[in-house]
């Protein structure tokens, strides 16, 4: 009886800790990603992307995407644009490459890797992110 009570109290404490830790990090549920103003002619058929940030936030560690996270930014929402400032689509760490690089931590790179490991993650332009206007 005492053992069951201790187990129950321990599990309850762990659950409370887990829930409060998740709630301590306020992150947006959705993030609207728009093409930079200088690139409006590039892929003009592409509508802004409604990125399901909350969906990804409960499945991945923040550092999986926010790969330059520091103790100073830990637990704070840092928009991609804060680091990926270059509008040139060929720039190595520019705005476009943040999502389209061939390897993680980019969206396309991560989805492609998971797909190669047997996942069903969408990787096509219009099936994954970009809904035509």
N, C-alpha and C positions, 0 to 999 in steps of 0.2 A: 504494500500500500504506500509506504513512504517512498519507495523507489519510483512508483508511478507518479506520485505527486511531484517529486524532484524533476522527473522527465518532463512533465507537463509545464512546470514553472520555467525550466530551461528552454524548452521549445517556444514558449510564449515570449520570453525575453529576447530570444534570437529573432523571432518574427517582428517584434516591436522595433528592435534595432535595425533590421533590414528595411522595414517600411519607412522609418524616420530618416535613414540614410538616403534613400531614394527621394523622399520628399524634400530633403535639404537642398538638392540640386534642382533648381528651377530651370527647366529647359522647355523651349517651345515645342508644341505638338507637331506643328507644320511650319516649314520655312519656304517662302516663295523665292526661288532663284531666278533672277532675270538676267538676260544677256547684257553685258556692259554697253553703255551708250555708244561707244566707238565701234562696236561690232554689230550694229543693227542690220547691216546688209548680209553678214555671214549667216547662213541658214535662216533666212527670214521666215521660213515656214514654221519655225519652232516657237511654240508658245512658252511662256514662263513655266518653270518646273515647280510643282508643288511637292516638295520633298517631305516625306513622312518622318520627321526627325524623332518624334516620340517613339515610333515603332522601332527605329534603329537604336535609340538610346537605352531601351530595356533589354536589347539583345546583344549589344556590343559594349566594350569599355570605351569611355570617351576618347582615350588615346588611340584607339584603332583608326579614328578619322582625324581627330584633332591631334595630330602626331607631334606637334610642337608645344603641347600643353606643358605648363610649368606649375610649380607650387603656387605661384601668384595668380594664375588663371584657373586653377583647379576649382571646380564647382560653379564656375561662371560660364554663361553662354558667350562664346567668342565666335562671331560670324566668320565664315570662310573668307569673306572679302577683307577682313582685317589683316590677314597675312598674304592672301593671293591677290595682289593689287595690280599686277601687270595685265593689261587688256589684250596684249598680243597673243593670239591663239597658239603660236608656236613657242612661246616662252616656257622654259622648263618648269617653273613653279608658278606660272600665271593662273589667272582666273579659270580659263578653259581647261587647262591640264589638271586642275584640282579634281575634276570629275571624270576626265577622259584618259588619264595616263594608263598604260597597260598593266600596271601592278598596284597593289594596295600601297598607300591608303586611299587611292581614288575610288570613286563609286564603281566605275566600269571595271577597274582592276580587281576590286574585291568580289564583285558579282561574277566575273569571269573565273576567278580562282575557285569560288564556292561551286560554280557550275561544273568545273573540271573535277571536283571532289564528289560529284554525284548530287549536288543540290539542284533546285529548280529555279534559282534566281534568274529573273529576266535580264537579258543582256542586249536585246535589240533596241535601236533608237526609239522607235514608236511603241514597242511593247514594254519598255522599261520606264522611261522617264518622259520622253517628248511626245506630247499629244499634238497632232497637227492643229494649226489655228482654224 
